[in-house]
Amino acid sequence: PILQMAFENRLFPAKTYTIGELKIPDEYFSDFLRGHLDGDGSVYTYKDYWNTFKNPKYVYTRLWVCFISASKSHVEWLRKKIQRLIGIGGHLNENKATRPDQTTSIWKVKFAKKDSIKLLKWIYYKNGLPCLERKRKIALQTMAIISKEKRRRYINTKINDLSSGTLKLCGFACPVATRSVWYGVCRRYA
């Protein structure tokens, strides 16, 4: 049935710009998506120290899963199908061609931490599945680290002075341009 689906979906060489919606039955979609992740996807992670100015303990592990293609219609289809099947939407992003040798934009659907965890659990639903082991290992190790992290509540800091164009936050000054102000409270962008 897999080869038959490949022919029915017109999978052929040089499909990069023309591929669109594929006729993948729902019961096989998580397996298809695992292969798509192996070939045209990324699992990446990093430590986020952005809010350590508030508290040195505000260090979190970030996790992102993304799928890329030069075909906008294919990435939009992926996003809609994932949303329908497991209820996560992701974020659609275009990286426009910037170099003279680039001829087209690259499209990406990207999932943040909570959605990435849900997606990865769905595509790696049991041990021994065919997959690119290094991506699976990164995903499983990162999910294990995240599961042990305790989410800390951020502290809102009252604004002392806006007249100078700088926010003074309990002795910490920063340019207003890098802050977002709501109701007299300053929070750093996430």
Disulfide bonds with the S-S distance in Angstrom:
none
